[in-house]
Amino acid sequence: TKPFTGIVPIPEALNLYFNVAFCEHICPFCHSAKTLAHVDEDSDQVAAYMGALQKEIALRKSELGSPEIESIYVGGGTPTSLSTKLLEQLLRGISDFGSSRVKQFCVETSPITAASSKGREKLQMLREGGVNRFSIGIQTFDDAILRATRGHDQLTALRAVEHLLETGAEVNIDLIQDLPHQTWDSIEQDLAKVATFRPQQITWYLLRFH
């Protein structure tokens, strides 16, 4: 083996992840690092964070040059809680890596942001910007559990999935098992709802607390 020189070689291909650490609602079961921010509100905190992220993108781009990018994932947090202006700025920054050659470009979203009229416009803008996959944290379609833990109702969740499917992009739906007061009947109803949509992927989580 070659001795370590302290210089990390630049890989030929990359999988990039960008974190938007803001959510329009803080779910009690989520252990990801995030901060509450109103939808479409470019507060000083949000603007400062996104400005720092753009600087980080530029820095890494200068270090890495132009390697092949296999996939891009924009998560959080809830990226679609950002204003259209900030989302467009983020897309432009990401495009500096050569996102047109990417096989999969995924953005996370939420029922509240995807179900709104502005959310619908954002999804289409992201689609036109090269995004070909969306991942949405539905968690459950149980109306009582949604109201207690997620700040919205079943109708919002259903409308959000419809908006995602309208884009023509690949869709992943997150579901969670063992939510407070969840029953097997509730889980069976979730599966029945998902069966009507038939998304390309379902990610099934077991609830865990930290």
C-alpha positions as CSV (number, residue, x, y, z in Angstrom):
1,T,0.0,0.0,0.0
2,K,1.1,3.6,-0.7
3,P,2.0,5.7,2.3
4,F,-0.6,8.3,3.4
5,T,0.5,11.7,2.2
6,G,-2.2,13.8,3.9
7,I,-3.8,14.6,0.5
8,V,-7.2,13.1,-0.1
9,P,-7.6,12.2,-3.8
10,I,-10.4,13.7,-5.8
11,P,-12.9,10.9,-6.7
12,E,-13.9,10.3,-10.3
13,A,-17.6,10.3,-9.4
14,L,-19.5,12.0,-6.6
15,N,-22.8,11.6,-4.8
16,L,-23.7,15.1,-3.4
17,Y,-25.9,15.9,-0.5
18,F,-27.1,19.4,0.4
19,N,-28.9,20.1,3.7
20,V,-31.6,22.7,4.2
21,A,-32.0,22.8,8.0
22,F,-35.5,24.5,8.2
23,C,-39.0,23.1,8.6
24,E,-42.4,24.7,8.7
25,H,-43.5,22.3,11.5
26,I,-41.3,20.5,14.0
27,C,-42.5,16.9,14.3
28,P,-42.2,15.5,17.8
29,F,-40.7,12.2,16.5
30,C,-38.0,13.7,14.3
31,H,-34.4,13.6,15.5
32,S,-32.8,15.5,12.6
33,A,-31.2,18.9,13.2
34,K,-33.6,21.6,12.1
35,T,-35.0,25.0,12.9
36,L,-38.6,26.2,12.7
37,A,-39.1,28.7,9.8
38,H,-42.3,30.0,8.3
39,V,-42.9,28.8,4.7
40,D,-41.6,31.3,2.1
41,E,-40.3,33.7,4.8
42,D,-36.7,34.7,4.0
43,S,-35.8,35.6,7.5
44,D,-32.3,36.8,8.3
45,Q,-31.5,33.4,9.7
46,V,-32.7,31.5,6.6
47,A,-30.9,34.0,4.3
48,A,-27.7,33.7,6.3
49,Y,-27.7,29.9,6.2
50,M,-28.5,29.7,2.5
51,G,-25.8,32.3,1.8
52,A,-23.3,30.2,3.8
53,L,-24.4,27.1,1.9
54,Q,-23.8,28.9,-1.4
55,K,-20.3,29.8,-0.3
56,E,-19.6,26.2,0.7
57,I,-20.8,25.0,-2.7
58,A,-18.5,27.4,-4.4
59,L,-15.6,26.4,-2.2
60,R,-16.1,22.7,-2.8
61,K,-16.5,23.3,-6.5
62,S,-13.1,25.0,-6.7
63,E,-11.5,22.1,-4.8
64,L,-13.1,19.3,-6.8
65,G,-13.0,20.7,-10.3
66,S,-15.4,18.9,-12.6
67,P,-15.8,15.3,-11.4
68,E,-18.7,13.2,-12.7
69,I,-21.8,13.6,-10.5
70,E,-23.8,10.4,-10.1
71,S,-26.6,11.8,-7.8
72,I,-27.7,14.9,-6.0
73,Y,-29.9,14.8,-2.9
74,V,-31.3,18.0,-1.3
75,G,-32.7,17.1,2.2
76,G,-33.1,18.6,5.6
77,G,-35.2,19.9,7.1
78,T,-37.7,20.7,4.4
79,P,-36.1,22.3,1.3
80,T,-39.5,23.3,-0.2
81,S,-40.2,25.5,2.9
82,L,-37.8,27.9,1.3
83,S,-39.1,30.7,-1.0
84,T,-39.0,30.2,-4.7
85,K,-36.3,32.8,-4.9
86,L,-34.0,30.9,-2.5
87,L,-34.8,27.6,-4.2
88,E,-33.8,29.0,-7.5
89,Q,-30.6,30.3,-6.1
90,L,-29.8,26.9,-4.6
91,L,-30.5,25.2,-8.0
92,R,-28.1,27.6,-9.7
93,G,-25.4,26.9,-7.2
94,I,-25.9,23.1,-7.6
95,S,-25.8,23.4,-11.4
96,D,-22.2,24.6,-11.1
97,F,-21.3,21.0,-10.4
98,G,-22.7,19.9,-13.7
99,S,-26.1,18.7,-12.6
100,S,-27.3,18.2,-16.2
101,R,-25.3,14.9,-16.3
102,V,-26.7,13.6,-13.1
103,K,-28.6,10.3,-13.1
104,Q,-30.8,11.1,-10.1
105,F,-31.6,14.5,-8.6
106,C,-33.8,14.2,-5.6
107,V,-35.4,16.9,-3.4
108,E,-37.2,16.2,-0.1
109,T,-40.6,17.9,0.5
110,S,-43.5,17.8,3.0
111,P,-47.3,17.7,2.8
112,I,-47.8,21.2,4.0
113,T,-45.4,22.8,1.5
114,A,-46.2,20.4,-1.5
115,A,-50.0,20.8,-1.1
116,S,-50.1,24.6,-1.2
117,S,-50.5,26.5,-4.5
118,K,-47.0,28.0,-4.2
119,G,-45.7,24.5,-3.4
120,R,-47.2,23.2,-6.6
121,E,-45.3,25.9,-8.5
122,K,-42.1,25.1,-6.6
123,L,-42.3,21.5,-7.5
124,Q,-42.7,22.3,-11.2
125,M,-39.9,24.8,-11.0
126,L,-37.6,22.2,-9.5
127,R,-38.7,19.7,-12.1
128,E,-37.8,22.1,-14.9
129,G,-34.5,22.7,-13.1
130,G,-33.5,19.0,-13.4
131,V,-35.0,17.3,-10.4
132,N,-36.3,13.9,-11.4
133,R,-37.2,12.5,-8.0
134,F,-39.1,13.8,-5.0
135,S,-39.2,12.2,-1.5
136,I,-42.1,13.2,0.8
137,G,-42.5,12.4,4.5
138,I,-46.1,11.4,4.7
139,Q,-45.5,9.1,7.7
140,T,-49.2,8.2,7.9
141,F,-52.5,9.1,6.4
142,D,-54.3,8.7,9.7
143,D,-56.1,12.0,10.2
144,A,-56.0,12.0,14.0
145,I,-52.3,11.2,14.2
146,L,-51.4,13.7,11.5
147,R,-53.3,16.5,13.4
148,A,-51.5,15.6,16.6
149,T,-48.0,15.2,15.3
150,R,-47.6,16.9,11.9
151,G,-49.8,20.0,12.0
152,H,-52.0,19.1,9.0
153,D,-54.8,16.7,8.1
154,Q,-55.2,13.8,5.8
155,L,-56.6,15.9,2.9
156,T,-53.4,17.9,2.9
157,A,-51.3,14.7,2.7
158,L,-53.4,13.3,-0.2
159,R,-53.2,16.6,-2.1
160,A,-49.5,16.8,-1.7
161,V,-49.0,13.3,-3.2
162,E,-51.2,14.3,-6.1
163,H,-49.2,17.4,-6.8
164,L,-46.0,15.3,-6.8
165,L,-47.4,12.7,-9.2
166,E,-48.5,15.5,-11.5
167,T,-44.8,16.5,-12.0
168,G,-44.1,13.2,-13.7
169,A,-41.0,12.7,-11.5
170,E,-40.2,9.6,-9.6
171,V,-41.8,9.7,-6.1
172,N,-40.8,8.1,-2.8
173,I,-43.2,8.1,0.1
174,D,-41.9,7.8,3.7
175,L,-44.2,5.9,6.2
176,I,-43.6,5.3,9.9
177,Q,-44.7,2.4,12.0
178,D,-45.3,2.6,15.8
179,L,-46.4,6.2,15.9
180,P,-48.3,7.2,19.1
181,H,-51.8,5.7,19.1
182,Q,-51.2,4.0,15.7
183,T,-53.1,0.7,15.3
184,W,-52.8,-2.1,12.8
185,D,-56.0,-1.0,11.2
186,S,-54.4,2.4,10.7
187,I,-51.3,0.8,9.1
188,E,-53.6,-1.2,6.8
189,Q,-55.4,2.0,5.8
190,D,-52.0,3.6,5.1
191,L,-51.1,0.8,2.8
192,A,-54.4,0.9,1.0
193,K,-54.0,4.6,0.4
194,V,-50.5,4.1,-1.0
195,A,-51.8,1.3,-3.2
196,T,-54.0,3.9,-4.9
197,F,-51.1,6.1,-5.7
198,R,-48.5,3.4,-6.5
199,P,-45.4,5.5,-6.1
200,Q,-42.1,4.2,-7.4
201,Q,-40.8,3.7,-3.9
202,I,-42.0,3.4,-0.3
203,T,-39.5,3.8,2.6
204,W,-40.8,2.2,5.7
205,Y,-39.4,3.3,9.1
206,L,-39.8,2.1,12.6
207,L,-40.2,4.9,15.1
208,R,-37.2,5.4,17.3
209,F,-36.5,8.0,20.0
210,H,-33.2,9.6,20.9
